[in-house]
Amino acid sequence: MPTKISFSTAPTGNISYIYNALGQKVKKTVTQTPANTVTTTDYLGGFQYKNAGLQFFPTAEGYYDFVKKGYVYNYTDHLGNVRLSYQDINKDGAVANSEILEESNYYPFGLKHSGYNSGNLQANYKYKYNGKELQDELGLNMYDYGMMLYDPAIGRRNNVDPKAEQMRRWSTYAYCFNNPLRFTDPDEMSPYDVHINISKEVVGTTQIRVIGSENVNGAPRTMEVATYAMTITDDVTGTTSTYYVTRDAPVMNTNNPSAGNSSYNVNNAAFEPKQETGTYQGVVDSDYPRGTDLPAIALRNEKGGTGLAAEPMPGAERKNPTEANDVSVHVGGVYENPNSSTGLSRT
Protein backbone atom coordinates (compact mmCIF):
# COMPACT_ATOMS: atom_id res chain seq x y z
CA MET A 1 0.00 0.00 0.00
CA PRO A 2 1.45 3.38 -0.93
CA THR A 3 2.33 5.85 1.82
CA LYS A 4 3.45 8.72 -0.40
CA ILE A 5 3.32 9.48 -4.13
CA SER A 6 5.35 12.40 -5.50
CA PHE A 7 4.83 14.20 -8.81
CA SER A 8 7.75 15.95 -10.50
CA THR A 9 5.82 17.26 -13.53
CA ALA A 10 2.93 19.72 -13.49
CA PRO A 11 0.83 19.66 -11.49
CA THR A 12 3.62 19.07 -8.98
CA GLY A 13 3.14 17.98 -5.40
CA ASN A 14 2.53 14.78 -3.45
CA ILE A 15 -0.19 12.58 -1.99
CA SER A 16 0.39 10.91 1.38
CA TYR A 17 -1.72 8.20 3.04
CA ILE A 18 -2.16 7.00 6.62
CA TYR A 19 -3.58 3.53 7.42
CA ASN A 20 -4.73 1.81 10.58
CA ALA A 21 -3.41 -1.54 11.82
CA LEU A 22 -5.85 -3.41 9.55
CA GLY A 23 -4.56 -1.64 6.46
CA GLN A 24 -7.64 0.55 6.12
CA LYS A 25 -7.04 4.05 4.82
CA VAL A 26 -7.92 6.66 7.44
CA LYS A 27 -6.38 9.83 6.00
CA LYS A 28 -5.20 11.27 2.69
CA THR A 29 -3.28 14.52 2.35
CA VAL A 30 -2.79 16.18 -1.04
CA THR A 31 -0.14 18.91 -1.25
CA GLN A 32 0.10 20.90 -4.47
CA THR A 33 3.17 23.03 -5.10
CA PRO A 34 4.38 25.69 -5.55
CA ALA A 35 1.18 27.18 -4.10
CA ASN A 36 1.44 24.77 -1.14
CA THR A 37 -2.29 24.09 -1.26
CA VAL A 38 -3.08 21.32 1.22
CA THR A 39 -6.30 19.27 1.13
CA THR A 40 -6.96 16.57 3.72
CA THR A 41 -9.55 13.79 3.53
CA ASP A 42 -10.43 11.75 6.63
CA TYR A 43 -12.16 8.35 6.39
CA LEU A 44 -14.01 7.40 9.57
CA GLY A 45 -16.15 4.29 9.16
CA GLY A 46 -17.84 5.52 6.00
CA PHE A 47 -18.11 9.14 7.15
CA GLN A 48 -15.89 11.19 4.87
CA TYR A 49 -14.49 14.60 5.81
CA LYS A 50 -12.71 17.16 3.68
CA ASN A 51 -10.56 19.70 5.53
CA ALA A 52 -12.34 18.69 8.77
CA GLY A 53 -15.82 19.27 7.28
CA LEU A 54 -18.24 16.32 6.90
CA GLN A 55 -19.05 15.73 3.22
CA PHE A 56 -21.19 12.57 3.10
CA PHE A 57 -21.82 9.14 4.57
CA PRO A 58 -23.05 5.98 2.80
CA THR A 59 -26.57 4.54 2.80
CA ALA A 60 -27.97 1.30 1.40
CA GLU A 61 -29.10 3.07 -1.78
CA GLY A 62 -26.29 5.59 -2.19
CA TYR A 63 -25.21 8.27 0.26
CA TYR A 64 -26.38 11.28 2.23
CA ASP A 65 -24.86 14.57 1.08
CA PHE A 66 -24.24 16.47 4.31
CA VAL A 67 -23.28 19.66 2.47
CA LYS A 68 -26.45 19.81 0.36
CA LYS A 69 -28.61 18.16 3.06
CA GLY A 70 -30.14 15.53 0.80
CA TYR A 71 -30.13 11.84 -0.12
CA VAL A 72 -28.40 10.76 -3.32
CA TYR A 73 -29.32 7.47 -4.97
CA ASN A 74 -26.85 5.37 -6.95
CA TYR A 75 -27.88 3.00 -9.73
CA THR A 76 -25.25 0.25 -9.93
CA ASP A 77 -24.74 -2.67 -12.28
CA HIS A 78 -23.87 -6.30 -11.48
CA LEU A 79 -20.17 -5.46 -11.01
CA GLY A 80 -20.85 -2.72 -8.49
CA ASN A 81 -20.10 0.06 -10.97
CA VAL A 82 -21.95 3.27 -10.14
CA ARG A 83 -23.72 4.09 -13.41
CA LEU A 84 -26.06 6.89 -12.36
CA SER A 85 -26.34 9.18 -9.33
CA TYR A 86 -29.52 11.20 -8.90
CA GLN A 87 -31.75 13.04 -6.43
CA ASP A 88 -35.46 13.70 -6.21
CA ILE A 89 -34.93 17.31 -5.21
CA ASN A 90 -38.54 18.45 -5.52
CA LYS A 91 -39.83 15.15 -4.06
CA ASP A 92 -42.39 14.60 -6.82
CA GLY A 93 -41.56 10.90 -7.20
CA ALA A 94 -39.90 11.41 -10.61
CA VAL A 95 -36.34 12.18 -11.65
CA ALA A 96 -35.86 15.00 -14.15
CA ASN A 97 -32.69 15.50 -16.18
CA SER A 98 -31.79 18.41 -13.91
CA GLU A 99 -31.82 16.02 -10.92
CA ILE A 100 -29.20 13.67 -12.44
CA LEU A 101 -25.92 14.42 -10.72
CA GLU A 102 -23.63 12.19 -12.77
CA GLU A 103 -23.84 9.51 -15.44
CA SER A 104 -20.94 7.10 -15.82
CA ASN A 105 -20.32 4.55 -18.56
CA TYR A 106 -17.13 2.53 -18.59
CA TYR A 107 -14.84 0.61 -20.87
CA PRO A 108 -14.45 -3.02 -19.72
CA PHE A 109 -11.37 -2.32 -17.57
CA GLY A 110 -12.90 0.72 -15.90
CA LEU A 111 -11.85 3.78 -17.88
CA LYS A 112 -14.81 6.14 -18.01
CA HIS A 113 -16.27 7.14 -21.37
CA SER A 114 -15.98 10.82 -22.20
CA GLY A 115 -17.79 13.17 -24.51
CA TYR A 116 -21.39 12.20 -23.91
CA ASN A 117 -21.96 11.45 -20.22
CA SER A 118 -23.83 14.07 -18.22
CA GLY A 119 -21.81 16.59 -16.21
CA ASN A 120 -20.54 15.89 -12.72
CA LEU A 121 -22.55 17.66 -10.03
CA GLN A 122 -21.05 15.61 -7.17
CA ALA A 123 -17.39 16.55 -7.36
CA ASN A 124 -16.64 15.39 -3.79
CA TYR A 125 -18.12 11.90 -4.33
CA LYS A 126 -15.60 9.85 -6.31
CA TYR A 127 -16.79 6.27 -5.88
CA LYS A 128 -17.34 4.93 -9.40
CA TYR A 129 -15.93 1.78 -11.05
CA ASN A 130 -16.57 -1.32 -8.87
CA GLY A 131 -17.74 1.18 -6.25
CA LYS A 132 -14.11 2.14 -5.56
CA GLU A 133 -12.81 5.64 -4.90
CA LEU A 134 -11.09 7.33 -7.83
CA GLN A 135 -7.83 8.98 -6.79
CA ASP A 136 -7.75 11.79 -9.37
CA GLU A 137 -5.71 14.33 -7.45
CA LEU A 138 -2.68 15.72 -9.31
CA GLY A 139 -3.67 13.66 -12.35
CA LEU A 140 -3.11 10.28 -10.64
CA ASN A 141 -6.39 8.79 -11.97
CA MET A 142 -6.17 5.44 -10.20
CA TYR A 143 -8.77 3.56 -8.15
CA ASP A 144 -8.09 2.65 -4.53
CA TYR A 145 -8.80 -1.06 -3.92
CA GLY A 146 -7.22 -1.19 -0.49
CA MET A 147 -4.34 -3.55 -1.24
CA MET A 148 -3.46 -1.72 -4.43
CA LEU A 149 -4.00 1.25 -6.69
CA TYR A 150 -5.53 0.22 -10.00
CA ASP A 151 -4.99 2.00 -13.33
CA PRO A 152 -8.09 1.60 -15.56
CA ALA A 153 -6.24 3.02 -18.57
CA ILE A 154 -4.00 -0.06 -18.83
CA GLY A 155 -5.94 -2.61 -16.74
CA ARG A 156 -3.06 -3.21 -14.35
CA ARG A 157 -2.37 -2.81 -10.65
CA ASN A 158 0.56 -0.85 -9.22
CA ASN A 159 1.97 -3.66 -7.09
CA VAL A 160 2.39 -7.42 -7.05
CA ASP A 161 -0.72 -9.46 -6.29
CA PRO A 162 -0.41 -10.72 -2.67
CA LYS A 163 -1.76 -14.14 -3.76
CA ALA A 164 0.24 -14.35 -6.98
CA GLU A 165 1.58 -17.81 -6.10
CA GLN A 166 -1.98 -19.18 -6.33
CA MET A 167 -2.38 -17.86 -9.89
CA ARG A 168 0.95 -18.74 -11.49
CA ARG A 169 -0.36 -18.66 -15.07
CA TRP A 170 -1.19 -14.97 -14.79
CA SER A 171 0.90 -11.84 -14.56
CA THR A 172 1.45 -10.68 -11.00
CA TYR A 173 0.07 -7.29 -12.09
CA ALA A 174 -3.00 -8.63 -13.92
CA TYR A 175 -6.50 -7.60 -12.88
CA CYS A 176 -9.39 -10.12 -12.70
CA PHE A 177 -7.67 -12.67 -14.98
CA ASN A 178 -7.93 -10.01 -17.73
CA ASN A 179 -11.71 -10.59 -17.77
CA PRO A 180 -13.33 -7.79 -15.72
CA LEU A 181 -16.77 -8.44 -17.24
CA ARG A 182 -16.93 -11.81 -15.52
CA PHE A 183 -14.73 -11.45 -12.43
CA THR A 184 -14.56 -8.88 -9.65
CA ASP A 185 -11.84 -8.28 -7.07
CA PRO A 186 -13.37 -6.17 -4.29
CA ASP A 187 -10.38 -6.31 -1.91
CA GLU A 188 -7.64 -7.08 -4.49
CA MET A 189 -6.77 -10.33 -2.77
CA SER A 190 -8.24 -12.71 -5.36
CA PRO A 191 -10.71 -12.45 -8.28
CA TYR A 192 -14.22 -13.70 -7.65
CA ASP A 193 -16.57 -15.14 -10.23
CA VAL A 194 -19.83 -13.59 -11.34
CA HIS A 195 -22.30 -16.26 -12.48
CA ILE A 196 -24.54 -15.37 -15.40
CA ASN A 197 -27.66 -17.33 -16.30
CA ILE A 198 -29.90 -16.44 -19.24
CA SER A 199 -33.39 -17.80 -19.57
CA LYS A 200 -34.19 -19.88 -22.63
CA GLU A 201 -37.72 -18.56 -22.53
CA VAL A 202 -38.50 -15.24 -24.21
CA VAL A 203 -39.77 -12.74 -21.64
CA GLY A 204 -40.63 -9.81 -23.88
CA THR A 205 -39.64 -7.72 -26.87
CA THR A 206 -37.85 -4.45 -27.53
CA GLN A 207 -36.90 -2.21 -30.44
CA ILE A 208 -33.28 -2.31 -31.59
CA ARG A 209 -31.44 -0.34 -34.25
CA VAL A 210 -30.43 -2.06 -37.49
CA ILE A 211 -26.78 -1.10 -37.88
CA GLY A 212 -25.97 0.52 -41.20
CA SER A 213 -29.58 0.94 -42.28
CA GLU A 214 -31.56 4.17 -42.69
CA ASN A 215 -35.00 5.00 -44.03
CA VAL A 216 -35.77 7.53 -46.76
CA ASN A 217 -35.68 10.36 -44.18
CA GLY A 218 -32.20 9.42 -43.03
CA ALA A 219 -33.36 8.09 -39.65
CA PRO A 220 -32.01 4.70 -38.49
CA ARG A 221 -34.30 1.73 -39.00
CA THR A 222 -35.33 -0.22 -35.93
CA MET A 223 -36.87 -3.63 -35.53
CA GLU A 224 -38.45 -5.72 -32.83
CA VAL A 225 -36.35 -8.46 -31.22
CA ALA A 226 -36.91 -10.82 -28.30
CA THR A 227 -35.60 -10.16 -24.80
CA TYR A 228 -34.43 -12.71 -22.23
CA ALA A 229 -33.96 -12.57 -18.46
CA MET A 230 -30.30 -12.51 -17.38
CA THR A 231 -29.71 -13.38 -13.72
CA ILE A 232 -26.32 -12.50 -12.25
CA THR A 233 -25.05 -13.84 -8.92
CA ASP A 234 -21.98 -12.49 -7.15
CA ASP A 235 -19.81 -15.05 -5.33
CA VAL A 236 -18.68 -12.47 -2.80
CA THR A 237 -21.94 -10.98 -1.62
CA GLY A 238 -24.31 -13.72 -2.75
CA THR A 239 -26.57 -11.05 -4.18
CA THR A 240 -28.58 -11.71 -7.34
CA SER A 241 -29.62 -9.12 -9.93
CA THR A 242 -31.87 -9.57 -12.94
CA TYR A 243 -31.52 -7.70 -16.22
CA TYR A 244 -33.19 -8.04 -19.59
CA VAL A 245 -30.98 -8.62 -22.62
CA THR A 246 -31.33 -9.22 -26.33
CA ARG A 247 -29.53 -11.92 -28.24
CA ASP A 248 -29.72 -10.16 -31.60
CA ALA A 249 -27.59 -7.48 -33.24
CA PRO A 250 -29.01 -6.86 -36.73
CA VAL A 251 -26.54 -5.46 -39.25
CA MET A 252 -27.46 -4.42 -42.79
CA ASN A 253 -26.10 -6.84 -45.40
CA THR A 254 -24.41 -4.42 -47.81
CA ASN A 255 -23.65 -7.18 -50.33
CA ASN A 256 -27.34 -8.02 -50.73
CA PRO A 257 -29.29 -5.15 -49.15
CA SER A 258 -32.73 -5.72 -50.66
CA ALA A 259 -35.00 -8.74 -50.56
CA GLY A 260 -38.15 -7.01 -51.81
CA ASN A 261 -40.22 -3.91 -51.31
CA SER A 262 -41.28 -4.79 -47.77
CA SER A 263 -38.12 -6.45 -46.45
CA TYR A 264 -34.33 -6.24 -46.51
CA ASN A 265 -31.47 -8.62 -45.77
CA VAL A 266 -29.53 -8.43 -42.53
CA ASN A 267 -26.75 -10.31 -40.78
CA ASN A 268 -27.23 -11.15 -37.11
CA ALA A 269 -23.88 -10.28 -35.53
CA ALA A 270 -24.72 -11.59 -32.05
CA PHE A 271 -26.75 -14.72 -32.62
CA GLU A 272 -25.37 -17.92 -31.11
CA PRO A 273 -25.69 -20.68 -33.75
CA LYS A 274 -26.49 -24.28 -32.92
CA GLN A 275 -23.79 -25.61 -35.25
CA GLU A 276 -20.08 -24.99 -34.74
CA THR A 277 -19.65 -23.54 -38.21
CA GLY A 278 -21.72 -21.40 -40.51
CA THR A 279 -22.85 -17.82 -40.31
CA TYR A 280 -26.54 -17.26 -39.83
CA GLN A 281 -28.30 -14.63 -41.87
CA GLY A 282 -31.87 -13.45 -41.80
CA VAL A 283 -34.49 -11.44 -43.58
CA VAL A 284 -36.33 -8.59 -41.87
CA ASP A 285 -39.96 -8.81 -43.03
CA SER A 286 -42.48 -6.08 -42.33
CA ASP A 287 -45.13 -8.69 -41.49
CA TYR A 288 -43.07 -11.29 -39.62
CA PRO A 289 -44.23 -12.81 -37.38
CA ARG A 290 -47.61 -12.94 -39.01
CA GLY A 291 -50.35 -10.78 -37.59
CA THR A 292 -48.11 -8.02 -36.20
CA ASP A 293 -47.25 -4.57 -37.48
CA LEU A 294 -43.68 -4.54 -36.17
CA PRO A 295 -40.74 -5.99 -38.13
CA ALA A 296 -38.70 -8.83 -36.66
CA ILE A 297 -35.82 -11.10 -37.61
CA ALA A 298 -36.60 -14.41 -39.28
CA LEU A 299 -33.30 -16.23 -38.91
CA ARG A 300 -32.28 -18.66 -41.63
CA ASN A 301 -29.34 -21.03 -41.76
CA GLU A 302 -27.28 -21.85 -44.84
CA LYS A 303 -29.90 -24.42 -45.94
CA GLY A 304 -32.75 -21.94 -45.67
CA GLY A 305 -34.24 -23.43 -42.52
CA THR A 306 -36.04 -21.12 -40.11
CA GLY A 307 -37.28 -21.27 -36.54
CA LEU A 308 -33.87 -20.80 -34.92
CA ALA A 309 -33.97 -19.56 -31.33
CA ALA A 310 -31.49 -18.74 -28.59
CA GLU A 311 -30.02 -21.99 -27.31
CA PRO A 312 -27.34 -22.97 -24.79
CA MET A 313 -23.99 -24.13 -26.09
CA PRO A 314 -23.32 -27.87 -26.57
CA GLY A 315 -23.04 -29.72 -23.28
CA ALA A 316 -24.79 -27.00 -21.30
CA GLU A 317 -26.26 -27.95 -17.96
CA ARG A 318 -30.04 -27.70 -17.89
CA LYS A 319 -31.31 -26.25 -14.61
CA ASN A 320 -35.00 -26.56 -15.46
CA PRO A 321 -37.15 -26.55 -18.62
CA THR A 322 -36.75 -22.80 -19.13
CA GLU A 323 -33.21 -22.07 -17.94
CA ALA A 324 -29.74 -23.29 -18.79
CA ASN A 325 -26.21 -22.59 -17.63
CA ASP A 326 -23.26 -22.09 -20.00
CA VAL A 327 -24.98 -19.48 -22.17
CA SER A 328 -23.03 -16.51 -23.50
CA VAL A 329 -24.04 -12.95 -24.24
CA HIS A 330 -22.27 -11.96 -27.44
CA VAL A 331 -21.42 -8.45 -28.51
CA GLY A 332 -20.24 -7.45 -31.97
CA GLY A 333 -18.76 -9.50 -34.76
CA VAL A 334 -20.23 -12.50 -36.57
CA TYR A 335 -20.08 -15.34 -34.10
CA GLU A 336 -19.19 -18.58 -35.87
CA ASN A 337 -17.79 -20.86 -33.17
CA PRO A 338 -19.89 -21.55 -30.06
CA ASN A 339 -16.83 -22.92 -28.28
CA SER A 340 -15.02 -19.61 -28.56
CA SER A 341 -14.51 -17.47 -25.47
CA THR A 342 -15.69 -14.39 -27.36
CA GLY A 343 -18.52 -12.64 -25.56
CA LEU A 344 -19.48 -11.06 -22.28
CA SER A 345 -19.22 -14.05 -20.00
CA ARG A 346 -20.42 -17.54 -19.38
CA THR A 347 -20.87 -19.65 -16.25
Wavefront OBJ file of the C-alpha trace (Angstrom):
o trace
v 0.000 0.000 0.000
v 1.455 3.383 -0.930
v 2.327 5.848 1.819
v 3.453 8.721 -0.397
v 3.318 9.477 -4.128
v 5.345 12.402 -5.496
v 4.827 14.201 -8.811
v 7.747 15.945 -10.498
v 5.817 17.255 -13.527
v 2.930 19.716 -13.492
v 0.833 19.656 -11.487
v 3.620 19.074 -8.978
v 3.142 17.977 -5.395
v 2.530 14.784 -3.448
v -0.186 12.581 -1.987
v 0.388 10.911 1.381
v -1.717 8.197 3.040
v -2.162 7.005 6.618
v -3.580 3.532 7.419
v -4.727 1.809 10.581
v -3.409 -1.540 11.821
v -5.848 -3.414 9.546
v -4.560 -1.644 6.464
v -7.638 0.549 6.123
v -7.042 4.050 4.820
v -7.925 6.662 7.437
v -6.384 9.826 6.003
v -5.201 11.266 2.694
v -3.277 14.516 2.346
v -2.791 16.178 -1.035
v -0.143 18.907 -1.254
v 0.098 20.896 -4.470
v 3.170 23.028 -5.100
v 4.384 25.695 -5.546
v 1.178 27.184 -4.100
v 1.439 24.771 -1.137
v -2.294 24.091 -1.257
v -3.081 21.318 1.220
v -6.302 19.267 1.125
v -6.962 16.573 3.724
v -9.546 13.789 3.533
v -10.426 11.745 6.627
v -12.161 8.353 6.387
v -14.014 7.400 9.566
v -16.151 4.295 9.164
v -17.836 5.525 5.997
v -18.108 9.138 7.148
v -15.894 11.190 4.868
v -14.489 14.599 5.814
v -12.710 17.162 3.678
v -10.564 19.701 5.530
v -12.341 18.690 8.769
v -15.816 19.269 7.282
v -18.235 16.315 6.905
v -19.054 15.734 3.222
v -21.195 12.574 3.099
v -21.816 9.140 4.572
v -23.047 5.980 2.797
v -26.572 4.544 2.799
v -27.966 1.299 1.403
v -29.097 3.068 -1.784
v -26.285 5.590 -2.191
v -25.214 8.268 0.260
v -26.381 11.282 2.228
v -24.861 14.575 1.077
v -24.242 16.470 4.312
v -23.282 19.660 2.471
v -26.453 19.814 0.358
v -28.615 18.160 3.058
v -30.143 15.526 0.801
v -30.125 11.836 -0.116
v -28.403 10.765 -3.321
v -29.323 7.467 -4.967
v -26.853 5.365 -6.952
v -27.876 3.002 -9.726
v -25.247 0.253 -9.927
v -24.744 -2.672 -12.278
v -23.874 -6.302 -11.484
v -20.174 -5.461 -11.013
v -20.854 -2.724 -8.486
v -20.104 0.057 -10.968
v -21.952 3.266 -10.143
v -23.715 4.090 -13.414
v -26.057 6.888 -12.361
v -26.341 9.182 -9.332
v -29.520 11.196 -8.901
v -31.749 13.039 -6.425
v -35.458 13.704 -6.208
v -34.925 17.310 -5.210
v -38.545 18.450 -5.521
v -39.831 15.146 -4.060
v -42.392 14.598 -6.816
v -41.559 10.901 -7.202
v -39.904 11.406 -10.607
v -36.339 12.175 -11.651
v -35.861 14.995 -14.148
v -32.690 15.504 -16.175
v -31.794 18.406 -13.911
v -31.819 16.017 -10.920
v -29.205 13.666 -12.443
v -25.918 14.419 -10.718
v -23.629 12.192 -12.767
v -23.839 9.514 -15.435
v -20.937 7.095 -15.815
v -20.322 4.554 -18.564
v -17.128 2.533 -18.591
v -14.845 0.607 -20.874
v -14.450 -3.024 -19.720
v -11.368 -2.321 -17.574
v -12.900 0.721 -15.898
v -11.855 3.780 -17.879
v -14.815 6.138 -18.014
v -16.268 7.140 -21.371
v -15.982 10.821 -22.199
v -17.791 13.171 -24.510
v -21.387 12.203 -23.914
v -21.960 11.450 -20.222
v -23.829 14.074 -18.218
v -21.812 16.586 -16.210
v -20.538 15.890 -12.724
v -22.553 17.664 -10.027
v -21.053 15.613 -7.174
v -17.388 16.553 -7.358
v -16.638 15.394 -3.795
v -18.122 11.902 -4.333
v -15.595 9.855 -6.315
v -16.793 6.266 -5.881
v -17.335 4.928 -9.403
v -15.932 1.780 -11.048
v -16.565 -1.322 -8.869
v -17.741 1.181 -6.252
v -14.106 2.140 -5.559
v -12.808 5.637 -4.902
v -11.092 7.333 -7.829
v -7.826 8.985 -6.790
v -7.754 11.790 -9.368
v -5.705 14.326 -7.453
v -2.678 15.725 -9.314
v -3.675 13.664 -12.350
v -3.110 10.277 -10.643
v -6.395 8.794 -11.969
v -6.175 5.440 -10.200
v -8.768 3.557 -8.149
v -8.086 2.652 -4.527
v -8.801 -1.061 -3.922
v -7.220 -1.189 -0.488
v -4.336 -3.553 -1.238
v -3.457 -1.721 -4.434
v -3.996 1.252 -6.687
v -5.525 0.215 -10.001
v -4.994 2.005 -13.326
v -8.093 1.595 -15.565
v -6.237 3.025 -18.573
v -4.000 -0.065 -18.831
v -5.941 -2.606 -16.742
v -3.062 -3.213 -14.350
v -2.368 -2.807 -10.645
v 0.560 -0.854 -9.221
v 1.967 -3.660 -7.091
v 2.392 -7.424 -7.052
v -0.723 -9.463 -6.294
v -0.413 -10.722 -2.673
v -1.761 -14.143 -3.758
v 0.236 -14.351 -6.979
v 1.579 -17.811 -6.099
v -1.981 -19.183 -6.326
v -2.380 -17.865 -9.891
v 0.950 -18.741 -11.490
v -0.356 -18.665 -15.071
v -1.192 -14.974 -14.787
v 0.898 -11.841 -14.559
v 1.447 -10.678 -10.996
v 0.075 -7.289 -12.091
v -3.004 -8.633 -13.921
v -6.500 -7.603 -12.884
v -9.387 -10.124 -12.698
v -7.671 -12.665 -14.982
v -7.928 -10.013 -17.728
v -11.706 -10.589 -17.768
v -13.328 -7.794 -15.721
v -16.768 -8.443 -17.238
v -16.933 -11.814 -15.518
v -14.732 -11.449 -12.430
v -14.556 -8.876 -9.652
v -11.837 -8.283 -7.071
v -13.365 -6.174 -4.286
v -10.379 -6.312 -1.907
v -7.640 -7.083 -4.495
v -6.771 -10.334 -2.772
v -8.238 -12.713 -5.363
v -10.707 -12.453 -8.277
v -14.224 -13.701 -7.650
v -16.574 -15.140 -10.226
v -19.829 -13.587 -11.336
v -22.296 -16.262 -12.484
v -24.543 -15.370 -15.399
v -27.660 -17.327 -16.297
v -29.896 -16.439 -19.239
v -33.394 -17.799 -19.573
v -34.187 -19.881 -22.633
v -37.723 -18.561 -22.528
v -38.502 -15.239 -24.212
v -39.774 -12.744 -21.642
v -40.632 -9.806 -23.881
v -39.637 -7.719 -26.873
v -37.848 -4.454 -27.526
v -36.899 -2.208 -30.438
v -33.276 -2.309 -31.589
v -31.445 -0.336 -34.255
v -30.432 -2.059 -37.490
v -26.779 -1.101 -37.876
v -25.966 0.519 -41.201
v -29.581 0.945 -42.279
v -31.564 4.166 -42.687
v -35.003 5.000 -44.028
v -35.774 7.533 -46.762
v -35.679 10.357 -44.179
v -32.198 9.424 -43.028
v -33.363 8.091 -39.648
v -32.005 4.702 -38.488
v -34.301 1.729 -39.003
v -35.329 -0.224 -35.934
v -36.868 -3.633 -35.531
v -38.448 -5.720 -32.826
v -36.352 -8.465 -31.223
v -36.906 -10.821 -28.301
v -35.601 -10.161 -24.797
v -34.433 -12.707 -22.226
v -33.956 -12.570 -18.464
v -30.300 -12.513 -17.382
v -29.708 -13.384 -13.722
v -26.316 -12.498 -12.250
v -25.054 -13.843 -8.924
v -21.979 -12.487 -7.152
v -19.806 -15.050 -5.333
v -18.675 -12.470 -2.804
v -21.944 -10.981 -1.622
v -24.311 -13.725 -2.753
v -26.573 -11.050 -4.183
v -28.581 -11.709 -7.338
v -29.622 -9.119 -9.927
v -31.868 -9.566 -12.941
v -31.515 -7.695 -16.225
v -33.193 -8.038 -19.593
v -30.981 -8.616 -22.621
v -31.327 -9.217 -26.335
v -29.526 -11.923 -28.240
v -29.716 -10.160 -31.596
v -27.585 -7.482 -33.241
v -29.007 -6.855 -36.726
v -26.535 -5.460 -39.247
v -27.457 -4.421 -42.792
v -26.097 -6.839 -45.397
v -24.410 -4.417 -47.810
v -23.651 -7.182 -50.328
v -27.344 -8.019 -50.726
v -29.289 -5.145 -49.152
v -32.735 -5.724 -50.657
v -35.001 -8.742 -50.557
v -38.146 -7.012 -51.806
v -40.222 -3.906 -51.309
v -41.281 -4.789 -47.765
v -38.116 -6.452 -46.451
v -34.330 -6.240 -46.511
v -31.466 -8.619 -45.769
v -29.530 -8.433 -42.532
v -26.754 -10.305 -40.778
v -27.233 -11.150 -37.109
v -23.883 -10.277 -35.535
v -24.719 -11.587 -32.055
v -26.748 -14.722 -32.624
v -25.366 -17.920 -31.114
v -25.689 -20.681 -33.749
v -26.494 -24.278 -32.923
v -23.788 -25.610 -35.249
v -20.079 -24.987 -34.736
v -19.649 -23.542 -38.214
v -21.716 -21.404 -40.514
v -22.851 -17.823 -40.307
v -26.544 -17.257 -39.832
v -28.301 -14.628 -41.874
v -31.872 -13.449 -41.796
v -34.489 -11.437 -43.578
v -36.330 -8.593 -41.872
v -39.961 -8.807 -43.033
v -42.478 -6.084 -42.333
v -45.129 -8.687 -41.493
v -43.068 -11.293 -39.616
v -44.233 -12.809 -37.376
v -47.608 -12.938 -39.013
v -50.354 -10.782 -37.586
v -48.108 -8.024 -36.196
v -47.247 -4.572 -37.475
v -43.680 -4.545 -36.168
v -40.741 -5.993 -38.134
v -38.702 -8.828 -36.660
v -35.818 -11.099 -37.608
v -36.602 -14.411 -39.280
v -33.295 -16.233 -38.908
v -32.283 -18.664 -41.631
v -29.342 -21.034 -41.764
v -27.283 -21.854 -44.843
v -29.898 -24.418 -45.938
v -32.747 -21.935 -45.671
v -34.237 -23.430 -42.523
v -36.040 -21.117 -40.107
v -37.276 -21.271 -36.539
v -33.870 -20.801 -34.916
v -33.972 -19.556 -31.332
v -31.487 -18.740 -28.591
v -30.025 -21.990 -27.313
v -27.336 -22.971 -24.793
v -23.987 -24.134 -26.093
v -23.324 -27.868 -26.569
v -23.041 -29.722 -23.278
v -24.794 -26.999 -21.296
v -26.259 -27.955 -17.961
v -30.044 -27.704 -17.891
v -31.314 -26.254 -14.614
v -34.996 -26.559 -15.459
v -37.146 -26.553 -18.617
v -36.754 -22.798 -19.132
v -33.214 -22.065 -17.938
v -29.736 -23.289 -18.790
v -26.212 -22.589 -17.634
v -23.265 -22.090 -20.005
v -24.982 -19.483 -22.166
v -23.028 -16.512 -23.498
v -24.038 -12.950 -24.244
v -22.274 -11.965 -27.440
v -21.422 -8.448 -28.515
v -20.243 -7.445 -31.972
v -18.764 -9.497 -34.764
v -20.234 -12.499 -36.573
v -20.080 -15.340 -34.098
v -19.189 -18.578 -35.873
v -17.793 -20.856 -33.173
v -19.894 -21.548 -30.058
v -16.827 -22.923 -28.280
v -15.021 -19.610 -28.558
v -14.510 -17.469 -25.467
v -15.692 -14.387 -27.355
v -18.523 -12.644 -25.557
v -19.478 -11.056 -22.282
v -19.217 -14.052 -19.998
v -20.416 -17.537 -19.375
v -20.875 -19.654 -16.255
l 1 2 3 4 5 6 7 8 9 10 11 12 13 14 15 16 17 18 19 20 21 22 23 24 25 26 27 28 29 30 31 32 33 34 35 36 37 38 39 40 41 42 43 44 45 46 47 48 49 50 51 52 53 54 55 56 57 58 59 60 61 62 63 64 65 66 67 68 69 70 71 72 73 74 75 76 77 78 79 80 81 82 83 84 85 86 87 88 89 90 91 92 93 94 95 96 97 98 99 100 101 102 103 104 105 106 107 108 109 110 111 112 113 114 115 116 117 118 119 120 121 122 123 124 125 126 127 128 129 130 131 132 133 134 135 136 137 138 139 140 141 142 143 144 145 146 147 148 149 150 151 152 153 154 155 156 157 158 159 160 161 162 163 164 165 166 167 168 169 170 171 172 173 174 175 176 177 178 179 180 181 182 183 184 185 186 187 188 189 190 191 192 193 194 195 196 197 198 199 200 201 202 203 204 205 206 207 208 209 210 211 212 213 214 215 216 217 218 219 220 221 222 223 224 225 226 227 228 229 230 231 232 233 234 235 236 237 238 239 240 241 242 243 244 245 246 247 248 249 250 251 252 253 254 255 256 257 258 259 260 261 262 263 264 265 266 267 268 269 270 271 272 273 274 275 276 277 278 279 280 281 282 283 284 285 286 287 288 289 290 291 292 293 294 295 296 297 298 299 300 301 302 303 304 305 306 307 308 309 310 311 312 313 314 315 316 317 318 319 320 321 322 323 324 325 326 327 328 329 330 331 332 333 334 335 336 337 338 339 340 341 342 343 344 345 346 347
